[in-house]
Amino acid sequence: MNTELQLEVVEGQALSVAERKNIILFCNQAYEEELEPLFDTFSRPTHVLGYQAGQLASHALWVTRMLQVDNKQMLRTAYVEAVATGMAYRGRGYAATIMNRLAEEIQDYELGALSPFSVAYYERLGWELWRGPLFIRTGTELIRTPEGEEVMIYRLPKTPDLDLKASLSAEWREGELW
């Protein structure tokens, strides 16, 4: 673990307006796009913040989603979003440090999941690519996710046996579906 990165875990509702705006600005710069509309869709996020010399250097958050394998039980899932490291801080292992802390924090969930920017990157951290078809649930309807969408899962102590080739669905939400 990188000792010069100071980590803080903060529930979204505990952030001041200024702190929230600073996180969104940081993520906007890292992604080079406007992410406030996406952040506005997150219900009760929990942020993992990494500071270097008092400056925000890396970030990730999770929200609770219900994922379902085939037509079996719903799995309470920590769905990871907005993994970002500032340009000046890249290549130092900060994102890996953030993700490792996030993994420690979500141990009470049944599953971790995310839509990766790089499958190879997350595989190094213990995440597994879901190989089966992906769907979004809207009431009683299942809508197939467009080709090219990828989801990775992270097994936790409460994760049941999973067939990574089975279908996986998530509830519909505004913004990015996965």
C-alpha positions in Angstrom: 0.0 0.0 0.0 1.3 3.4 -0.9 2.1 5.2 2.4 2.1 8.7 1.0 -1.5 8.5 0.0 -3.8 9.4 2.9 -7.2 7.6 2.6 -10.6 8.7 3.8 -13.9 7.0 3.4 -16.9 9.4 3.4 -20.6 8.8 2.9 -21.9 11.1 0.1 -24.5 12.8 2.4 -21.8 13.8 4.8 -20.0 15.9 2.2 -20.5 19.6 2.1 -21.7 21.2 -1.1 -18.1 22.5 -1.7 -16.5 19.1 -1.0 -18.9 17.4 -3.5 -18.3 20.0 -6.1 -14.5 19.6 -5.6 -14.8 15.8 -6.1 -16.9 16.3 -9.3 -14.4 18.8 -10.7 -11.6 16.4 -9.9 -13.4 13.6 -11.8 -14.3 15.9 -14.7 -10.6 16.7 -15.2 -9.6 13.1 -14.9 -12.2 11.8 -17.3 -12.1 15.0 -19.5 -15.9 15.2 -19.5 -18.7 16.7 -17.5 -19.8 14.1 -14.8 -22.1 16.1 -12.6 -25.2 14.7 -14.3 -23.9 11.2 -13.6 -23.1 12.0 -10.0 -26.6 13.3 -9.6 -28.0 9.8 -10.4 -26.0 8.1 -7.6 -28.2 7.2 -4.7 -26.3 7.3 -1.4 -22.7 6.9 -2.7 -19.8 6.2 -0.4 -16.5 7.8 -1.6 -13.0 6.6 -1.1 -10.7 9.6 -1.3 -6.9 9.6 -1.6 -5.0 12.7 -0.6 -1.4 13.4 -1.3 0.1 16.4 0.5 -3.4 17.6 1.2 -4.6 17.5 -2.4 -7.1 15.1 -3.8 -5.1 12.6 -5.9 -7.4 9.6 -6.4 -11.1 8.7 -6.0 -13.6 6.0 -6.3 -17.1 5.5 -5.0 -19.7 2.8 -4.7 -23.4 2.7 -4.7 -25.7 -0.2 -3.7 -27.3 -2.0 -6.6 -29.1 -5.3 -6.8 -27.6 -7.6 -9.4 -29.2 -10.9 -10.3 -27.6 -14.0 -11.9 -30.1 -15.9 -14.1 -33.4 -15.8 -12.3 -31.9 -16.6 -8.9 -31.7 -14.4 -5.8 -30.8 -10.7 -5.9 -27.3 -10.0 -4.8 -26.7 -6.8 -2.8 -23.8 -5.4 -4.8 -21.3 -2.6 -4.2 -21.3 -1.1 -7.7 -18.1 0.9 -8.2 -18.1 4.2 -10.1 -15.9 7.2 -10.9 -12.5 5.6 -10.3 -10.2 8.5 -11.1 -6.6 9.6 -10.5 -5.4 13.1 -11.3 -3.1 13.4 -14.2 -0.2 14.6 -12.0 -0.5 11.5 -9.8 -0.9 8.7 -12.3 1.6 5.8 -12.4 2.1 5.8 -8.6 -0.3 3.0 -7.7 -2.9 5.4 -6.2 -5.9 3.9 -8.0 -4.8 0.4 -6.9 -4.5 1.7 -3.3 -8.0 3.2 -3.6 -9.5 0.0 -5.0 -7.8 -2.1 -2.3 -9.3 0.1 0.4 -12.7 0.0 -1.3 -12.5 -3.8 -1.3 -11.9 -3.8 2.4 -14.9 -1.5 3.0 -17.4 -3.6 1.0 -16.9 -6.9 2.8 -20.6 -6.9 4.0 -21.9 -6.9 0.5 -22.6 -10.1 -1.5 -20.7 -8.9 -4.6 -18.6 -6.1 -6.0 -19.1 -5.0 -9.6 -18.0 -2.3 -12.0 -17.9 -1.4 -15.7 -14.1 -1.4 -16.4 -12.1 1.1 -18.4 -9.5 -1.8 -18.7 -10.2 -5.4 -18.1 -6.5 -6.2 -17.7 -6.1 -3.5 -15.1 -8.9 -4.7 -12.8 -7.9 -8.4 -13.3 -4.6 -7.6 -11.6 -6.6 -6.4 -8.6 -8.7 -9.7 -8.4 -11.7 -8.6 -10.4 -13.2 -11.1 -12.9 -14.8 -10.4 -16.3 -18.5 -11.5 -16.5 -18.7 -13.6 -19.7 -22.4 -14.2 -19.9 -25.0 -12.0 -21.4 -25.9 -8.7 -19.6 -29.4 -7.3 -19.1 -31.1 -4.4 -17.5 -34.3 -5.0 -15.6 -37.3 -2.7 -16.0 -40.1 -4.0 -13.9 -40.8 -7.4 -15.4 -38.9 -6.9 -18.6 -35.3 -7.8 -19.3 -33.5 -5.6 -22.0 -30.3 -7.0 -23.5 -27.3 -4.7 -23.0 -25.7 -3.5 -26.2 -22.7 -5.4 -27.5 -19.4 -4.1 -26.2 -20.6 -3.4 -22.6 -18.4 -5.2 -20.0 -19.0 -5.8 -16.4 -16.5 -7.2 -13.9 -17.2 -8.7 -10.5 -15.3 -9.0 -7.3 -16.0 -12.0 -5.0 -16.6 -11.2 -1.3 -17.0 -13.5 1.7 -20.8 -13.6 1.1 -20.6 -14.2 -2.6 -22.4 -17.4 -3.6 -21.0 -19.8 -6.2 -21.3 -18.0 -9.6 -21.3 -19.2 -13.2 -19.6 -16.3 -15.0 -21.2 -17.5 -18.2 -24.8 -17.1 -16.9 -26.9 -14.1 -17.5 -26.4 -11.1 -15.2 -28.9 -8.3 -14.8 -29.1 -5.0 -13.0 -32.0 -2.7 -12.2 -32.6 0.2 -14.7 -31.3 3.5 -13.5 -31.0 6.9 -15.1 -27.7 7.8 -16.8 -25.3 5.0 -17.4 -27.1 1.7 -17.1 -24.0 -0.3 -16.1 
